Amino acid sequence: MPIEVGSSGNPNFIEVRHGKMLISVPKGIFRANTSVLKEREAEQFKRQLASRFPWLTKNAIEVVMKEASETMESILDMERGAVDRARALFEKGKYAEALSLLEAYLMECPKDADAWYLKGEIYFKIGKRHEGFSAFARARG
């Protein structure tokens, strides 16, 4: 199952290859920070696929949806990796490096509560209480 992620440059879509077709799948069909499909949005997207590509069978569309979920899971794993790396740096006392990694990550994933919470922990550790409270507030959403 070859996949391509973000080839279009639009962060709101992932791309899934099905045969020779490259299909842009909106990230909005997934529940926040998961690879679980939102039922209504997924059904609407399936109808769009069927109308745009009438030669796709129902089974082919299901395969595309499965590939999309697997691709989204891979993306989430990569994103989670940044927070895990930042936590390891934090635990080693490398606060500036951890903050730098988190700031870059949060530019791409501003809704990741775990990343904001870790950022708050780091700020408190280095004595920046105000920034820490702000990060905790972002973590709570």
CNS distance restraints for C-alpha pairs under 8 A (distance, minus, plus):
assign (resid   1 and name CA) (resid  17 and name CA) 7.58 0.50 0.50
assign (resid   1 and name CA) (resid  18 and name CA) 7.90 0.50 0.50
assign (resid   1 and name CA) (resid  67 and name CA) 7.37 0.50 0.50
assign (resid   2 and name CA) (resid  16 and name CA) 7.70 0.50 0.50
assign (resid   2 and name CA) (resid  17 and name CA) 6.18 0.50 0.50
assign (resid   3 and name CA) (resid  15 and name CA) 6.85 0.50 0.50
assign (resid   3 and name CA) (resid  16 and name CA) 5.11 0.50 0.50
assign (resid   3 and name CA) (resid  17 and name CA) 5.41 0.50 0.50
assign (resid   3 and name CA) (resid  67 and name CA) 7.97 0.50 0.50
assign (resid   3 and name CA) (resid  71 and name CA) 6.97 0.50 0.50
assign (resid   4 and name CA) (resid  14 and name CA) 7.52 0.50 0.50
assign (resid   4 and name CA) (resid  15 and name CA) 5.36 0.50 0.50
assign (resid   4 and name CA) (resid  16 and name CA) 5.91 0.50 0.50
assign (resid   4 and name CA) (resid  17 and name CA) 6.80 0.50 0.50
assign (resid   5 and name CA) (resid  14 and name CA) 5.21 0.50 0.50
assign (resid   5 and name CA) (resid  15 and name CA) 5.18 0.50 0.50
assign (resid   5 and name CA) (resid  16 and name CA) 7.34 0.50 0.50
assign (resid   5 and name CA) (resid  71 and name CA) 7.59 0.50 0.50
assign (resid   6 and name CA) (resid  10 and name CA) 6.39 0.50 0.50
assign (resid   6 and name CA) (resid  11 and name CA) 6.52 0.50 0.50
assign (resid   6 and name CA) (resid  13 and name CA) 6.74 0.50 0.50
assign (resid   6 and name CA) (resid  14 and name CA) 5.43 0.50 0.50
assign (resid   6 and name CA) (resid  15 and name CA) 6.25 0.50 0.50
assign (resid   7 and name CA) (resid  14 and name CA) 7.95 0.50 0.50
assign (resid   7 and name CA) (resid  15 and name CA) 6.91 0.50 0.50
assign (resid   8 and name CA) (resid  15 and name CA) 7.83 0.50 0.50
assign (resid  12 and name CA) (resid  26 and name CA) 5.97 0.50 0.50
assign (resid  12 and name CA) (resid  27 and name CA) 5.54 0.50 0.50
assign (resid  12 and name CA) (resid  28 and name CA) 7.46 0.50 0.50
assign (resid  13 and name CA) (resid  24 and name CA) 5.93 0.50 0.50
assign (resid  13 and name CA) (resid  25 and name CA) 5.29 0.50 0.50
assign (resid  13 and name CA) (resid  26 and name CA) 4.38 0.50 0.50
assign (resid  13 and name CA) (resid  27 and name CA) 5.22 0.50 0.50
assign (resid  14 and name CA) (resid  24 and name CA) 5.74 0.50 0.50
assign (resid  14 and name CA) (resid  25 and name CA) 5.23 0.50 0.50
assign (resid  14 and name CA) (resid  26 and name CA) 6.46 0.50 0.50
assign (resid  14 and name CA) (resid  27 and name CA) 6.63 0.50 0.50
assign (resid  14 and name CA) (resid  68 and name CA) 7.58 0.50 0.50
assign (resid  14 and name CA) (resid  71 and name CA) 7.62 0.50 0.50
assign (resid  14 and name CA) (resid  72 and name CA) 7.45 0.50 0.50
assign (resid  15 and name CA) (resid  22 and name CA) 6.34 0.50 0.50
assign (resid  15 and name CA) (resid  23 and name CA) 5.43 0.50 0.50
assign (resid  15 and name CA) (resid  24 and name CA) 4.50 0.50 0.50
assign (resid  15 and name CA) (resid  25 and name CA) 5.87 0.50 0.50
assign (resid  15 and name CA) (resid  68 and name CA) 7.73 0.50 0.50
assign (resid  16 and name CA) (resid  22 and name CA) 5.68 0.50 0.50
assign (resid  16 and name CA) (resid  23 and name CA) 5.20 0.50 0.50
assign (resid  16 and name CA) (resid  24 and name CA) 6.53 0.50 0.50
assign (resid  16 and name CA) (resid  25 and name CA) 7.18 0.50 0.50
assign (resid  16 and name CA) (resid  64 and name CA) 7.12 0.50 0.50
assign (resid  16 and name CA) (resid  67 and name CA) 6.69 0.50 0.50
assign (resid  16 and name CA) (resid  68 and name CA) 6.15 0.50 0.50
assign (resid  16 and name CA) (resid  71 and name CA) 7.47 0.50 0.50
assign (resid  17 and name CA) (resid  21 and name CA) 5.57 0.50 0.50
assign (resid  17 and name CA) (resid  22 and name CA) 4.42 0.50 0.50
assign (resid  17 and name CA) (resid  23 and name CA) 6.13 0.50 0.50
assign (resid  18 and name CA) (resid  22 and name CA) 6.34 0.50 0.50
assign (resid  18 and name CA) (resid  23 and name CA) 7.33 0.50 0.50
assign (resid  18 and name CA) (resid  64 and name CA) 6.61 0.50 0.50
assign (resid  25 and name CA) (resid  68 and name CA) 7.03 0.50 0.50
assign (resid  28 and name CA) (resid  41 and name CA) 7.58 0.50 0.50
assign (resid  29 and name CA) (resid  37 and name CA) 5.69 0.50 0.50
assign (resid  29 and name CA) (resid  38 and name CA) 5.43 0.50 0.50
assign (resid  29 and name CA) (resid  39 and name CA) 7.96 0.50 0.50
assign (resid  29 and name CA) (resid  41 and name CA) 5.09 0.50 0.50
assign (resid  29 and name CA) (resid  42 and name CA) 5.43 0.50 0.50
assign (resid  29 and name CA) (resid  45 and name CA) 7.75 0.50 0.50
assign (resid  30 and name CA) (resid  34 and name CA) 6.48 0.50 0.50
assign (resid  30 and name CA) (resid  35 and name CA) 5.82 0.50 0.50
assign (resid  30 and name CA) (resid  36 and name CA) 5.43 0.50 0.50
assign (resid  30 and name CA) (resid  37 and name CA) 4.38 0.50 0.50
assign (resid  30 and name CA) (resid  38 and name CA) 5.34 0.50 0.50
assign (resid  30 and name CA) (resid  42 and name CA) 7.95 0.50 0.50
assign (resid  31 and name CA) (resid  35 and name CA) 6.89 0.50 0.50
assign (resid  31 and name CA) (resid  36 and name CA) 5.69 0.50 0.50
assign (resid  31 and name CA) (resid  37 and name CA) 6.08 0.50 0.50
assign (resid  31 and name CA) (resid  38 and name CA) 5.77 0.50 0.50
assign (resid  33 and name CA) (resid  76 and name CA) 7.05 0.50 0.50
assign (resid  33 and name CA) (resid 112 and name CA) 7.70 0.50 0.50
assign (resid  34 and name CA) (resid  72 and name CA) 7.57 0.50 0.50
assign (resid  34 and name CA) (resid  73 and name CA) 7.00 0.50 0.50
assign (resid  34 and name CA) (resid  76 and name CA) 7.19 0.50 0.50
assign (resid  35 and name CA) (resid  69 and name CA) 5.17 0.50 0.50
assign (resid  35 and name CA) (resid  70 and name CA) 7.21 0.50 0.50
assign (resid  35 and name CA) (resid  72 and name CA) 5.32 0.50 0.50
assign (resid  35 and name CA) (resid  73 and name CA) 5.19 0.50 0.50
assign (resid  35 and name CA) (resid  76 and name CA) 7.84 0.50 0.50
assign (resid  36 and name CA) (resid  69 and name CA) 6.88 0.50 0.50
assign (resid  37 and name CA) (resid  41 and name CA) 7.75 0.50 0.50
assign (resid  37 and name CA) (resid  42 and name CA) 6.16 0.50 0.50
assign (resid  37 and name CA) (resid  69 and name CA) 7.35 0.50 0.50
assign (resid  38 and name CA) (resid  42 and name CA) 5.82 0.50 0.50
assign (resid  39 and name CA) (resid  43 and name CA) 6.16 0.50 0.50
assign (resid  40 and name CA) (resid  44 and name CA) 6.27 0.50 0.50
assign (resid  41 and name CA) (resid  45 and name CA) 6.18 0.50 0.50
assign (resid  42 and name CA) (resid  46 and name CA) 6.16 0.50 0.50
assign (resid  43 and name CA) (resid  47 and name CA) 6.31 0.50 0.50
assign (resid  44 and name CA) (resid  48 and name CA) 6.35 0.50 0.50
assign (resid  45 and name CA) (resid  49 and name CA) 6.22 0.50 0.50
assign (resid  46 and name CA) (resid  50 and name CA) 6.19 0.50 0.50
assign (resid  46 and name CA) (resid  61 and name CA) 6.64 0.50 0.50
assign (resid  47 and name CA) (resid  51 and name CA) 6.19 0.50 0.50
assign (resid  48 and name CA) (resid  52 and name CA) 6.05 0.50 0.50
assign (resid  49 and name CA) (resid  53 and name CA) 5.69 0.50 0.50
assign (resid  49 and name CA) (resid  54 and name CA) 7.73 0.50 0.50
assign (resid  49 and name CA) (resid  56 and name CA) 7.93 0.50 0.50
assign (resid  49 and name CA) (resid  61 and name CA) 7.31 0.50 0.50
assign (resid  50 and name CA) (resid  54 and name CA) 5.14 0.50 0.50
assign (resid  50 and name CA) (resid  55 and name CA) 7.76 0.50 0.50
assign (resid  50 and name CA) (resid  56 and name CA) 6.48 0.50 0.50
assign (resid  50 and name CA) (resid  57 and name CA) 7.93 0.50 0.50
assign (resid  50 and name CA) (resid  61 and name CA) 7.66 0.50 0.50
assign (resid  56 and name CA) (resid  60 and name CA) 5.74 0.50 0.50
assign (resid  56 and name CA) (resid  61 and name CA) 6.46 0.50 0.50
assign (resid  57 and name CA) (resid  61 and name CA) 6.33 0.50 0.50
assign (resid  58 and name CA) (resid  62 and name CA) 6.27 0.50 0.50
assign (resid  59 and name CA) (resid  63 and name CA) 6.24 0.50 0.50
assign (resid  60 and name CA) (resid  64 and name CA) 6.27 0.50 0.50
assign (resid  61 and name CA) (resid  65 and name CA) 6.26 0.50 0.50
assign (resid  62 and name CA) (resid  66 and name CA) 6.16 0.50 0.50
assign (resid  63 and name CA) (resid  67 and name CA) 6.11 0.50 0.50
assign (resid  64 and name CA) (resid  68 and name CA) 6.04 0.50 0.50
assign (resid  65 and name CA) (resid  69 and name CA) 6.25 0.50 0.50
assign (resid  66 and name CA) (resid  70 and name CA) 6.27 0.50 0.50
assign (resid  67 and name CA) (resid  71 and name CA) 6.01 0.50 0.50
assign (resid  68 and name CA) (resid  72 and name CA) 6.08 0.50 0.50
assign (resid  69 and name CA) (resid  73 and name CA) 6.16 0.50 0.50
assign (resid  70 and name CA) (resid  74 and name CA) 6.29 0.50 0.50
assign (resid  71 and name CA) (resid  75 and name CA) 6.29 0.50 0.50
assign (resid  72 and name CA) (resid  76 and name CA) 6.16 0.50 0.50
assign (resid  73 and name CA) (resid  77 and name CA) 6.13 0.50 0.50
assign (resid  74 and name CA) (resid  78 and name CA) 6.30 0.50 0.50
assign (resid  75 and name CA) (resid  79 and name CA) 6.21 0.50 0.50
assign (resid  76 and name CA) (resid  80 and name CA) 5.95 0.50 0.50
assign (resid  77 and name CA) (resid  81 and name CA) 6.16 0.50 0.50
assign (resid  78 and name CA) (resid  82 and name CA) 7.12 0.50 0.50
assign (resid  79 and name CA) (resid  83 and name CA) 7.34 0.50 0.50
assign (resid  79 and name CA) (resid 105 and name CA) 7.56 0.50 0.50
assign (resid  79 and name CA) (resid 109 and name CA) 7.92 0.50 0.50
assign (resid  80 and name CA) (resid  84 and name CA) 6.36 0.50 0.50
assign (resid  81 and name CA) (resid  85 and name CA) 6.08 0.50 0.50
assign (resid  82 and name CA) (resid  86 and name CA) 6.12 0.50 0.50
assign (resid  82 and name CA) (resid 101 and name CA) 6.92 0.50 0.50
assign (resid  82 and name CA) (resid 102 and name CA) 7.14 0.50 0.50
assign (resid  82 and name CA) (resid 105 and name CA) 6.64 0.50 0.50
assign (resid  83 and name CA) (resid  87 and name CA) 6.13 0.50 0.50
assign (resid  83 and name CA) (resid 102 and name CA) 6.72 0.50 0.50
assign (resid  83 and name CA) (resid 105 and name CA) 7.87 0.50 0.50
assign (resid  83 and name CA) (resid 114 and name CA) 7.57 0.50 0.50
assign (resid  83 and name CA) (resid 115 and name CA) 5.83 0.50 0.50
assign (resid  83 and name CA) (resid 118 and name CA) 7.99 0.50 0.50
assign (resid  84 and name CA) (resid  88 and name CA) 6.31 0.50 0.50
assign (resid  85 and name CA) (resid  89 and name CA) 6.33 0.50 0.50
assign (resid  85 and name CA) (resid  98 and name CA) 7.69 0.50 0.50
assign (resid  86 and name CA) (resid  90 and name CA) 6.10 0.50 0.50
assign (resid  86 and name CA) (resid  97 and name CA) 7.60 0.50 0.50
assign (resid  86 and name CA) (resid  98 and name CA) 4.45 0.50 0.50
assign (resid  86 and name CA) (resid  99 and name CA) 7.29 0.50 0.50
assign (resid  86 and name CA) (resid 101 and name CA) 6.19 0.50 0.50
assign (resid  86 and name CA) (resid 102 and name CA) 6.48 0.50 0.50
assign (resid  87 and name CA) (resid  91 and name CA) 6.15 0.50 0.50
assign (resid  87 and name CA) (resid  98 and name CA) 6.98 0.50 0.50
assign (resid  87 and name CA) (resid 118 and name CA) 7.13 0.50 0.50
assign (resid  88 and name CA) (resid  92 and name CA) 6.36 0.50 0.50
assign (resid  89 and name CA) (resid  93 and name CA) 6.38 0.50 0.50
assign (resid  89 and name CA) (resid  94 and name CA) 5.07 0.50 0.50
assign (resid  89 and name CA) (resid  95 and name CA) 6.73 0.50 0.50
assign (resid  89 and name CA) (resid  97 and name CA) 6.84 0.50 0.50
assign (resid  89 and name CA) (resid  98 and name CA) 5.40 0.50 0.50
assign (resid  90 and name CA) (resid  94 and name CA) 5.39 0.50 0.50
assign (resid  90 and name CA) (resid  95 and name CA) 5.29 0.50 0.50
assign (resid  90 and name CA) (resid  98 and name CA) 5.77 0.50 0.50
assign (resid  90 and name CA) (resid 122 and name CA) 6.94 0.50 0.50
assign (resid  94 and name CA) (resid  98 and name CA) 6.27 0.50 0.50
assign (resid  95 and name CA) (resid  99 and name CA) 6.08 0.50 0.50
assign (resid  95 and name CA) (resid 122 and name CA) 6.44 0.50 0.50
assign (resid  95 and name CA) (resid 126 and name CA) 7.67 0.50 0.50
assign (resid  96 and name CA) (resid 100 and name CA) 6.11 0.50 0.50
assign (resid  97 and name CA) (resid 101 and name CA) 6.20 0.50 0.50
assign (resid  98 and name CA) (resid 102 and name CA) 6.16 0.50 0.50
assign (resid  99 and name CA) (resid 103 and name CA) 5.99 0.50 0.50
assign (resid  99 and name CA) (resid 119 and name CA) 6.53 0.50 0.50
assign (resid  99 and name CA) (resid 122 and name CA) 7.35 0.50 0.50
assign (resid 100 and name CA) (resid 104 and name CA) 6.35 0.50 0.50
assign (resid 101 and name CA) (resid 105 and name CA) 6.17 0.50 0.50
assign (resid 102 and name CA) (resid 106 and name CA) 5.88 0.50 0.50
assign (resid 102 and name CA) (resid 115 and name CA) 6.57 0.50 0.50
assign (resid 102 and name CA) (resid 119 and name CA) 6.92 0.50 0.50
assign (resid 103 and name CA) (resid 107 and name CA) 6.33 0.50 0.50
assign (resid 104 and name CA) (resid 108 and name CA) 7.05 0.50 0.50
assign (resid 105 and name CA) (resid 109 and name CA) 6.08 0.50 0.50
assign (resid 105 and name CA) (resid 110 and name CA) 7.87 0.50 0.50
assign (resid 106 and name CA) (resid 110 and name CA) 4.59 0.50 0.50
assign (resid 106 and name CA) (resid 111 and name CA) 7.63 0.50 0.50
assign (resid 106 and name CA) (resid 112 and name CA) 7.29 0.50 0.50
assign (resid 106 and name CA) (resid 115 and name CA) 7.23 0.50 0.50
assign (resid 106 and name CA) (resid 116 and name CA) 7.91 0.50 0.50
assign (resid 111 and name CA) (resid 139 and name CA) 7.86 0.50 0.50
assign (resid 111 and name CA) (resid 141 and name CA) 7.73 0.50 0.50
assign (resid 112 and name CA) (resid 116 and name CA) 6.55 0.50 0.50
assign (resid 112 and name CA) (resid 139 and name CA) 7.29 0.50 0.50
assign (resid 113 and name CA) (resid 117 and name CA) 6.06 0.50 0.50
assign (resid 113 and name CA) (resid 138 and name CA) 7.13 0.50 0.50
assign (resid 113 and name CA) (resid 139 and name CA) 4.14 0.50 0.50
assign (resid 113 and name CA) (resid 140 and name CA) 6.75 0.50 0.50
assign (resid 113 and name CA) (resid 141 and name CA) 7.32 0.50 0.50
assign (resid 114 and name CA) (resid 118 and name CA) 6.15 0.50 0.50
assign (resid 114 and name CA) (resid 139 and name CA) 6.74 0.50 0.50
assign (resid 115 and name CA) (resid 119 and name CA) 6.13 0.50 0.50
assign (resid 115 and name CA) (resid 139 and name CA) 7.63 0.50 0.50
assign (resid 116 and name CA) (resid 120 and name CA) 6.20 0.50 0.50
assign (resid 116 and name CA) (resid 135 and name CA) 5.29 0.50 0.50
assign (resid 116 and name CA) (resid 136 and name CA) 6.34 0.50 0.50
assign (resid 116 and name CA) (resid 138 and name CA) 6.28 0.50 0.50
assign (resid 116 and name CA) (resid 139 and name CA) 4.92 0.50 0.50
assign (resid 117 and name CA) (resid 121 and name CA) 6.31 0.50 0.50
assign (resid 117 and name CA) (resid 135 and name CA) 6.32 0.50 0.50
assign (resid 117 and name CA) (resid 136 and name CA) 5.35 0.50 0.50
assign (resid 117 and name CA) (resid 138 and name CA) 7.99 0.50 0.50
assign (resid 117 and name CA) (resid 139 and name CA) 5.39 0.50 0.50
assign (resid 118 and name CA) (resid 122 and name CA) 6.25 0.50 0.50
assign (resid 119 and name CA) (resid 123 and name CA) 6.23 0.50 0.50
assign (resid 119 and name CA) (resid 132 and name CA) 7.07 0.50 0.50
assign (resid 119 and name CA) (resid 135 and name CA) 6.24 0.50 0.50
assign (resid 119 and name CA) (resid 136 and name CA) 7.99 0.50 0.50
assign (resid 120 and name CA) (resid 124 and name CA) 6.25 0.50 0.50
assign (resid 120 and name CA) (resid 131 and name CA) 6.97 0.50 0.50
assign (resid 120 and name CA) (resid 132 and name CA) 3.97 0.50 0.50
assign (resid 120 and name CA) (resid 133 and name CA) 6.51 0.50 0.50
assign (resid 120 and name CA) (resid 134 and name CA) 7.41 0.50 0.50
assign (resid 120 and name CA) (resid 135 and name CA) 4.79 0.50 0.50
assign (resid 120 and name CA) (resid 136 and name CA) 5.45 0.50 0.50
assign (resid 121 and name CA) (resid 125 and name CA) 6.21 0.50 0.50
assign (resid 121 and name CA) (resid 132 and name CA) 6.54 0.50 0.50
assign (resid 122 and name CA) (resid 126 and name CA) 6.34 0.50 0.50
assign (resid 122 and name CA) (resid 132 and name CA) 7.44 0.50 0.50
assign (resid 123 and name CA) (resid 127 and name CA) 6.19 0.50 0.50
assign (resid 123 and name CA) (resid 128 and name CA) 4.92 0.50 0.50
assign (resid 123 and name CA) (resid 129 and name CA) 6.37 0.50 0.50
assign (resid 123 and name CA) (resid 131 and name CA) 6.22 0.50 0.50
assign (resid 123 and name CA) (resid 132 and name CA) 4.83 0.50 0.50
assign (resid 124 and name CA) (resid 128 and name CA) 5.42 0.50 0.50
assign (resid 124 and name CA) (resid 129 and name CA) 5.17 0.50 0.50
assign (resid 124 and name CA) (resid 131 and name CA) 7.95 0.50 0.50
assign (resid 124 and name CA) (resid 132 and name CA) 5.44 0.50 0.50
assign (resid 128 and name CA) (resid 132 and name CA) 6.15 0.50 0.50
assign (resid 129 and name CA) (resid 133 and name CA) 6.14 0.50 0.50
assign (resid 130 and name CA) (resid 134 and name CA) 6.29 0.50 0.50
assign (resid 131 and name CA) (resid 135 and name CA) 6.17 0.50 0.50
assign (resid 132 and name CA) (resid 136 and name CA) 6.20 0.50 0.50
assign (resid 133 and name CA) (resid 137 and name CA) 6.13 0.50 0.50
assign (resid 134 and name CA) (resid 138 and name CA) 6.37 0.50 0.50
assign (resid 135 and name CA) (resid 139 and name CA) 6.23 0.50 0.50
assign (resid 136 and name CA) (resid 140 and name CA) 6.38 0.50 0.50
assign (resid 137 and name CA) (resid 141 and name CA) 6.57 0.50 0.50
